[in-house]
Amino acid sequence: MPPTFTSARLAFRPYQPSDFDRLAALNADSKVMEYFPATVDKAGTRALVRRIQESFRENSYGWYSVDRLSDGQFIGLIGFLHPDFESFFTPCVEIGWRLHRDSWGQGYATEGARACLAHGQDELGLERIYSYTALPNRRSERVMQKAGMRWVGRFEHPLLEKGHPLRTHVVYCTP
């Protein structure tokens, strides 16, 4: 399957069933999921896949499977979904990323976020794109900043109970 779009080092394409094992491993990695309430098991990964596929059917976009161009290796997901909670900035289109640890520290998240934002605005006509993360997740917040997004504020994630250490989030959006 040819990619939907590319960046200098990455190819972005819709999910394929052959991605499942690497995606399930990604979701089960406690370090990758450090700033989420829990890791995701295979049943949860299947639910995520259904959500991504539904987004592509309804919107012509979703979280793209990301392959490294140099070797074709699936390294994770980067793309767009619609948050399923209420906050001051929802409803909206959200950009997110989740990459295997062996791909960290190489600029892939920032490169991928920039490419997806450009694709979303230039090709899909998305005017405002938001991103959010738990307050302690400085790495993801830095990706938002490097991708050219602007700080909007903080919010208490309504799906996490009061007092949860990850409840406070920062939110950014495209200019």
Buried (B, 14 or more C-beta within 10 A) or exposed (E): EEBBBBBEBBBBBBBEEEBBEBBBEBBBBEEBBEBBBEBBEBEBBBEBBEBBEEBBEEBEBBBBBBBBEEEEEBBBBBBBBBBEEEBEBBEBBBBBBBBBEEBBEEBBBBBBBBBBBBBBBEEBEBEEBBBBBBBEBEEBBEBBEBBBBEEBEEBEBEEBEEEEEBBBBBBBBBE
